[in-house]
Amino acid sequence: MEDGKTVINRMQRKIFMVTQSIDTNPEVERILISLLRKMSISMKFNQIQSFTASMIKLSRRAISRANPNLSEQEKDILFVKYHYGNEMADRLQTFLKQSNL
């Protein structure tokens, strides 16, 4: 019968990486994941923050292109609707009307 330490060591040796992307070479993916693991928390946070800002900008641009005749406020409400749902968009719209904004 094996003790817990032996089982854990055996399990650790069998760990392998499952490819996350079908269009990326597994070796390249392994290197990218290794680089991500070596990044500091602050660097990871900055990467996520930058990615999030880019996605928001792209989403707002797509809304503007698809709805060129809407006001900026109407585009903002659409953004909220698409990303946070109808209920939140309705609440925002009600708030803006009550605030005369």
Chimera marker file (.cmm) of the C-alpha trace (Angstrom):
<marker_set name="trace">
<marker id="1" x="0.000" y="0.000" z="0.000" r="1" g="1" b="0" radius="0.5"/>
<marker id="2" x="1.295" y="3.451" z="-0.991" r="1" g="1" b="0" radius="0.5"/>
<marker id="3" x="1.488" y="6.359" z="1.379" r="1" g="1" b="0" radius="0.5"/>
<marker id="4" x="0.038" y="9.758" z="0.440" r="1" g="1" b="0" radius="0.5"/>
<marker id="5" x="3.413" y="11.189" z="-0.545" r="1" g="1" b="0" radius="0.5"/>
<marker id="6" x="4.065" y="8.421" z="-3.085" r="1" g="1" b="0" radius="0.5"/>
<marker id="7" x="0.624" y="8.850" z="-4.658" r="1" g="1" b="0" radius="0.5"/>
<marker id="8" x="1.133" y="12.609" z="-4.976" r="1" g="1" b="0" radius="0.5"/>
<marker id="9" x="4.582" y="12.170" z="-6.538" r="1" g="1" b="0" radius="0.5"/>
<marker id="10" x="3.174" y="9.656" z="-9.019" r="1" g="1" b="0" radius="0.5"/>
<marker id="11" x="0.297" y="11.996" z="-9.875" r="1" g="1" b="0" radius="0.5"/>
<marker id="12" x="2.636" y="14.942" z="-10.390" r="1" g="1" b="0" radius="0.5"/>
<marker id="13" x="4.675" y="13.008" z="-12.933" r="1" g="1" b="0" radius="0.5"/>
<marker id="14" x="1.548" y="12.267" z="-14.968" r="1" g="1" b="0" radius="0.5"/>
<marker id="15" x="0.444" y="15.900" z="-15.238" r="1" g="1" b="0" radius="0.5"/>
<marker id="16" x="0.557" y="17.110" z="-18.817" r="1" g="1" b="0" radius="0.5"/>
<marker id="17" x="-0.682" y="20.195" z="-20.555" r="1" g="1" b="0" radius="0.5"/>
<marker id="18" x="-3.836" y="19.995" z="-22.607" r="1" g="1" b="0" radius="0.5"/>
<marker id="19" x="-3.655" y="22.317" z="-25.612" r="1" g="1" b="0" radius="0.5"/>
<marker id="20" x="-5.979" y="25.291" z="-25.168" r="1" g="1" b="0" radius="0.5"/>
<marker id="21" x="-5.968" y="26.470" z="-28.772" r="1" g="1" b="0" radius="0.5"/>
<marker id="22" x="-6.244" y="24.360" z="-31.916" r="1" g="1" b="0" radius="0.5"/>
<marker id="23" x="-4.473" y="26.988" z="-34.048" r="1" g="1" b="0" radius="0.5"/>
<marker id="24" x="-1.379" y="27.414" z="-31.859" r="1" g="1" b="0" radius="0.5"/>
<marker id="25" x="1.619" y="25.132" z="-31.976" r="1" g="1" b="0" radius="0.5"/>
<marker id="26" x="1.722" y="23.223" z="-28.649" r="1" g="1" b="0" radius="0.5"/>
<marker id="27" x="5.370" y="24.158" z="-28.085" r="1" g="1" b="0" radius="0.5"/>
<marker id="28" x="4.624" y="27.849" z="-28.618" r="1" g="1" b="0" radius="0.5"/>
<marker id="29" x="1.652" y="27.561" z="-26.273" r="1" g="1" b="0" radius="0.5"/>
<marker id="30" x="3.839" y="25.902" z="-23.637" r="1" g="1" b="0" radius="0.5"/>
<marker id="31" x="6.331" y="28.781" z="-23.883" r="1" g="1" b="0" radius="0.5"/>
<marker id="32" x="3.575" y="31.418" z="-23.659" r="1" g="1" b="0" radius="0.5"/>
<marker id="33" x="2.058" y="29.758" z="-20.593" r="1" g="1" b="0" radius="0.5"/>
<marker id="34" x="5.507" y="29.517" z="-19.021" r="1" g="1" b="0" radius="0.5"/>
<marker id="35" x="6.026" y="33.258" z="-19.585" r="1" g="1" b="0" radius="0.5"/>
<marker id="36" x="2.615" y="34.017" z="-18.066" r="1" g="1" b="0" radius="0.5"/>
<marker id="37" x="3.451" y="31.954" z="-15.002" r="1" g="1" b="0" radius="0.5"/>
<marker id="38" x="6.670" y="33.931" z="-14.511" r="1" g="1" b="0" radius="0.5"/>
<marker id="39" x="4.917" y="37.320" z="-14.649" r="1" g="1" b="0" radius="0.5"/>
<marker id="40" x="4.384" y="39.225" z="-11.431" r="1" g="1" b="0" radius="0.5"/>
<marker id="41" x="0.843" y="39.806" z="-10.189" r="1" g="1" b="0" radius="0.5"/>
<marker id="42" x="1.083" y="43.491" z="-11.121" r="1" g="1" b="0" radius="0.5"/>
<marker id="43" x="2.206" y="42.644" z="-14.656" r="1" g="1" b="0" radius="0.5"/>
<marker id="44" x="-0.660" y="40.167" z="-15.018" r="1" g="1" b="0" radius="0.5"/>
<marker id="45" x="-3.102" y="42.771" z="-13.733" r="1" g="1" b="0" radius="0.5"/>
<marker id="46" x="-1.764" y="45.355" z="-16.198" r="1" g="1" b="0" radius="0.5"/>
<marker id="47" x="-2.198" y="42.872" z="-19.044" r="1" g="1" b="0" radius="0.5"/>
<marker id="48" x="-5.786" y="42.143" z="-18.022" r="1" g="1" b="0" radius="0.5"/>
<marker id="49" x="-6.534" y="45.843" z="-17.591" r="1" g="1" b="0" radius="0.5"/>
<marker id="50" x="-5.140" y="46.623" z="-21.042" r="1" g="1" b="0" radius="0.5"/>
<marker id="51" x="-7.072" y="43.748" z="-22.629" r="1" g="1" b="0" radius="0.5"/>
<marker id="52" x="-10.299" y="44.863" z="-20.925" r="1" g="1" b="0" radius="0.5"/>
<marker id="53" x="-9.833" y="48.478" z="-22.078" r="1" g="1" b="0" radius="0.5"/>
<marker id="54" x="-9.249" y="47.263" z="-25.639" r="1" g="1" b="0" radius="0.5"/>
<marker id="55" x="-12.397" y="45.118" z="-25.593" r="1" g="1" b="0" radius="0.5"/>
<marker id="56" x="-14.499" y="48.005" z="-24.257" r="1" g="1" b="0" radius="0.5"/>
<marker id="57" x="-13.120" y="50.332" z="-26.932" r="1" g="1" b="0" radius="0.5"/>
<marker id="58" x="-13.786" y="47.802" z="-29.702" r="1" g="1" b="0" radius="0.5"/>
<marker id="59" x="-17.302" y="47.153" z="-28.426" r="1" g="1" b="0" radius="0.5"/>
<marker id="60" x="-18.109" y="50.862" z="-28.267" r="1" g="1" b="0" radius="0.5"/>
<marker id="61" x="-16.717" y="51.368" z="-31.766" r="1" g="1" b="0" radius="0.5"/>
<marker id="62" x="-18.844" y="48.528" z="-33.132" r="1" g="1" b="0" radius="0.5"/>
<marker id="63" x="-21.954" y="49.983" z="-31.478" r="1" g="1" b="0" radius="0.5"/>
<marker id="64" x="-21.166" y="53.410" z="-32.957" r="1" g="1" b="0" radius="0.5"/>
<marker id="65" x="-20.629" y="52.006" z="-36.437" r="1" g="1" b="0" radius="0.5"/>
<marker id="66" x="-23.826" y="49.965" z="-36.310" r="1" g="1" b="0" radius="0.5"/>
<marker id="67" x="-25.863" y="52.881" z="-34.917" r="1" g="1" b="0" radius="0.5"/>
<marker id="68" x="-24.452" y="56.123" z="-36.364" r="1" g="1" b="0" radius="0.5"/>
<marker id="69" x="-27.690" y="58.047" z="-35.832" r="1" g="1" b="0" radius="0.5"/>
<marker id="70" x="-27.937" y="57.425" z="-32.075" r="1" g="1" b="0" radius="0.5"/>
<marker id="71" x="-26.809" y="59.965" z="-29.510" r="1" g="1" b="0" radius="0.5"/>
<marker id="72" x="-23.800" y="59.189" z="-27.316" r="1" g="1" b="0" radius="0.5"/>
<marker id="73" x="-26.164" y="58.554" z="-24.412" r="1" g="1" b="0" radius="0.5"/>
<marker id="74" x="-28.215" y="56.080" z="-26.467" r="1" g="1" b="0" radius="0.5"/>
<marker id="75" x="-24.995" y="54.322" z="-27.500" r="1" g="1" b="0" radius="0.5"/>
<marker id="76" x="-23.961" y="54.143" z="-23.832" r="1" g="1" b="0" radius="0.5"/>
<marker id="77" x="-27.300" y="52.555" z="-22.960" r="1" g="1" b="0" radius="0.5"/>
<marker id="78" x="-26.850" y="50.017" z="-25.774" r="1" g="1" b="0" radius="0.5"/>
<marker id="79" x="-23.385" y="49.206" z="-24.438" r="1" g="1" b="0" radius="0.5"/>
<marker id="80" x="-24.851" y="48.518" z="-21.005" r="1" g="1" b="0" radius="0.5"/>
<marker id="81" x="-27.648" y="46.444" z="-22.551" r="1" g="1" b="0" radius="0.5"/>
<marker id="82" x="-25.238" y="44.257" z="-24.521" r="1" g="1" b="0" radius="0.5"/>
<marker id="83" x="-22.804" y="43.723" z="-21.667" r="1" g="1" b="0" radius="0.5"/>
<marker id="84" x="-24.939" y="43.826" z="-18.532" r="1" g="1" b="0" radius="0.5"/>
<marker id="85" x="-28.440" y="43.001" z="-19.757" r="1" g="1" b="0" radius="0.5"/>
<marker id="86" x="-31.785" y="44.663" z="-20.347" r="1" g="1" b="0" radius="0.5"/>
<marker id="87" x="-32.583" y="45.186" z="-16.680" r="1" g="1" b="0" radius="0.5"/>
<marker id="88" x="-29.403" y="47.165" z="-16.031" r="1" g="1" b="0" radius="0.5"/>
<marker id="89" x="-29.882" y="49.190" z="-19.225" r="1" g="1" b="0" radius="0.5"/>
<marker id="90" x="-33.461" y="50.003" z="-18.200" r="1" g="1" b="0" radius="0.5"/>
<marker id="91" x="-32.295" y="51.071" z="-14.743" r="1" g="1" b="0" radius="0.5"/>
<marker id="92" x="-29.609" y="53.288" z="-16.273" r="1" g="1" b="0" radius="0.5"/>
<marker id="93" x="-32.104" y="54.850" z="-18.652" r="1" g="1" b="0" radius="0.5"/>
<marker id="94" x="-34.534" y="55.526" z="-15.778" r="1" g="1" b="0" radius="0.5"/>
<marker id="95" x="-31.736" y="57.037" z="-13.687" r="1" g="1" b="0" radius="0.5"/>
<marker id="96" x="-30.621" y="59.289" z="-16.542" r="1" g="1" b="0" radius="0.5"/>
<marker id="97" x="-34.191" y="60.492" z="-17.160" r="1" g="1" b="0" radius="0.5"/>
<marker id="98" x="-34.748" y="61.208" z="-13.450" r="1" g="1" b="0" radius="0.5"/>
<marker id="99" x="-31.421" y="63.025" z="-13.244" r="1" g="1" b="0" radius="0.5"/>
<marker id="100" x="-32.125" y="65.011" z="-16.407" r="1" g="1" b="0" radius="0.5"/>
<marker id="101" x="-28.785" y="63.911" z="-17.816" r="1" g="1" b="0" radius="0.5"/>
<link id1="1" id2="2" r="1" g="1" b="0" radius="0.2"/>
<link id1="2" id2="3" r="1" g="1" b="0" radius="0.2"/>
<link id1="3" id2="4" r="1" g="1" b="0" radius="0.2"/>
<link id1="4" id2="5" r="1" g="1" b="0" radius="0.2"/>
<link id1="5" id2="6" r="1" g="1" b="0" radius="0.2"/>
<link id1="6" id2="7" r="1" g="1" b="0" radius="0.2"/>
<link id1="7" id2="8" r="1" g="1" b="0" radius="0.2"/>
<link id1="8" id2="9" r="1" g="1" b="0" radius="0.2"/>
<link id1="9" id2="10" r="1" g="1" b="0" radius="0.2"/>
<link id1="10" id2="11" r="1" g="1" b="0" radius="0.2"/>
<link id1="11" id2="12" r="1" g="1" b="0" radius="0.2"/>
<link id1="12" id2="13" r="1" g="1" b="0" radius="0.2"/>
<link id1="13" id2="14" r="1" g="1" b="0" radius="0.2"/>
<link id1="14" id2="15" r="1" g="1" b="0" radius="0.2"/>
<link id1="15" id2="16" r="1" g="1" b="0" radius="0.2"/>
<link id1="16" id2="17" r="1" g="1" b="0" radius="0.2"/>
<link id1="17" id2="18" r="1" g="1" b="0" radius="0.2"/>
<link id1="18" id2="19" r="1" g="1" b="0" radius="0.2"/>
<link id1="19" id2="20" r="1" g="1" b="0" radius="0.2"/>
<link id1="20" id2="21" r="1" g="1" b="0" radius="0.2"/>
<link id1="21" id2="22" r="1" g="1" b="0" radius="0.2"/>
<link id1="22" id2="23" r="1" g="1" b="0" radius="0.2"/>
<link id1="23" id2="24" r="1" g="1" b="0" radius="0.2"/>
<link id1="24" id2="25" r="1" g="1" b="0" radius="0.2"/>
<link id1="25" id2="26" r="1" g="1" b="0" radius="0.2"/>
<link id1="26" id2="27" r="1" g="1" b="0" radius="0.2"/>
<link id1="27" id2="28" r="1" g="1" b="0" radius="0.2"/>
<link id1="28" id2="29" r="1" g="1" b="0" radius="0.2"/>
<link id1="29" id2="30" r="1" g="1" b="0" radius="0.2"/>
<link id1="30" id2="31" r="1" g="1" b="0" radius="0.2"/>
<link id1="31" id2="32" r="1" g="1" b="0" radius="0.2"/>
<link id1="32" id2="33" r="1" g="1" b="0" radius="0.2"/>
<link id1="33" id2="34" r="1" g="1" b="0" radius="0.2"/>
<link id1="34" id2="35" r="1" g="1" b="0" radius="0.2"/>
<link id1="35" id2="36" r="1" g="1" b="0" radius="0.2"/>
<link id1="36" id2="37" r="1" g="1" b="0" radius="0.2"/>
<link id1="37" id2="38" r="1" g="1" b="0" radius="0.2"/>
<link id1="38" id2="39" r="1" g="1" b="0" radius="0.2"/>
<link id1="39" id2="40" r="1" g="1" b="0" radius="0.2"/>
<link id1="40" id2="41" r="1" g="1" b="0" radius="0.2"/>
<link id1="41" id2="42" r="1" g="1" b="0" radius="0.2"/>
<link id1="42" id2="43" r="1" g="1" b="0" radius="0.2"/>
<link id1="43" id2="44" r="1" g="1" b="0" radius="0.2"/>
<link id1="44" id2="45" r="1" g="1" b="0" radius="0.2"/>
<link id1="45" id2="46" r="1" g="1" b="0" radius="0.2"/>
<link id1="46" id2="47" r="1" g="1" b="0" radius="0.2"/>
<link id1="47" id2="48" r="1" g="1" b="0" radius="0.2"/>
<link id1="48" id2="49" r="1" g="1" b="0" radius="0.2"/>
<link id1="49" id2="50" r="1" g="1" b="0" radius="0.2"/>
<link id1="50" id2="51" r="1" g="1" b="0" radius="0.2"/>
<link id1="51" id2="52" r="1" g="1" b="0" radius="0.2"/>
<link id1="52" id2="53" r="1" g="1" b="0" radius="0.2"/>
<link id1="53" id2="54" r="1" g="1" b="0" radius="0.2"/>
<link id1="54" id2="55" r="1" g="1" b="0" radius="0.2"/>
<link id1="55" id2="56" r="1" g="1" b="0" radius="0.2"/>
<link id1="56" id2="57" r="1" g="1" b="0" radius="0.2"/>
<link id1="57" id2="58" r="1" g="1" b="0" radius="0.2"/>
<link id1="58" id2="59" r="1" g="1" b="0" radius="0.2"/>
<link id1="59" id2="60" r="1" g="1" b="0" radius="0.2"/>
<link id1="60" id2="61" r="1" g="1" b="0" radius="0.2"/>
<link id1="61" id2="62" r="1" g="1" b="0" radius="0.2"/>
<link id1="62" id2="63" r="1" g="1" b="0" radius="0.2"/>
<link id1="63" id2="64" r="1" g="1" b="0" radius="0.2"/>
<link id1="64" id2="65" r="1" g="1" b="0" radius="0.2"/>
<link id1="65" id2="66" r="1" g="1" b="0" radius="0.2"/>
<link id1="66" id2="67" r="1" g="1" b="0" radius="0.2"/>
<link id1="67" id2="68" r="1" g="1" b="0" radius="0.2"/>
<link id1="68" id2="69" r="1" g="1" b="0" radius="0.2"/>
<link id1="69" id2="70" r="1" g="1" b="0" radius="0.2"/>
<link id1="70" id2="71" r="1" g="1" b="0" radius="0.2"/>
<link id1="71" id2="72" r="1" g="1" b="0" radius="0.2"/>
<link id1="72" id2="73" r="1" g="1" b="0" radius="0.2"/>
<link id1="73" id2="74" r="1" g="1" b="0" radius="0.2"/>
<link id1="74" id2="75" r="1" g="1" b="0" radius="0.2"/>
<link id1="75" id2="76" r="1" g="1" b="0" radius="0.2"/>
<link id1="76" id2="77" r="1" g="1" b="0" radius="0.2"/>
<link id1="77" id2="78" r="1" g="1" b="0" radius="0.2"/>
<link id1="78" id2="79" r="1" g="1" b="0" radius="0.2"/>
<link id1="79" id2="80" r="1" g="1" b="0" radius="0.2"/>
<link id1="80" id2="81" r="1" g="1" b="0" radius="0.2"/>
<link id1="81" id2="82" r="1" g="1" b="0" radius="0.2"/>
<link id1="82" id2="83" r="1" g="1" b="0" radius="0.2"/>
<link id1="83" id2="84" r="1" g="1" b="0" radius="0.2"/>
<link id1="84" id2="85" r="1" g="1" b="0" radius="0.2"/>
<link id1="85" id2="86" r="1" g="1" b="0" radius="0.2"/>
<link id1="86" id2="87" r="1" g="1" b="0" radius="0.2"/>
<link id1="87" id2="88" r="1" g="1" b="0" radius="0.2"/>
<link id1="88" id2="89" r="1" g="1" b="0" radius="0.2"/>
<link id1="89" id2="90" r="1" g="1" b="0" radius="0.2"/>
<link id1="90" id2="91" r="1" g="1" b="0" radius="0.2"/>
<link id1="91" id2="92" r="1" g="1" b="0" radius="0.2"/>
<link id1="92" id2="93" r="1" g="1" b="0" radius="0.2"/>
<link id1="93" id2="94" r="1" g="1" b="0" radius="0.2"/>
<link id1="94" id2="95" r="1" g="1" b="0" radius="0.2"/>
<link id1="95" id2="96" r="1" g="1" b="0" radius="0.2"/>
<link id1="96" id2="97" r="1" g="1" b="0" radius="0.2"/>
<link id1="97" id2="98" r="1" g="1" b="0" radius="0.2"/>
<link id1="98" id2="99" r="1" g="1" b="0" radius="0.2"/>
<link id1="99" id2="100" r="1" g="1" b="0" radius="0.2"/>
<link id1="100" id2="101" r="1" g="1" b="0" radius="0.2"/>
</marker_set>
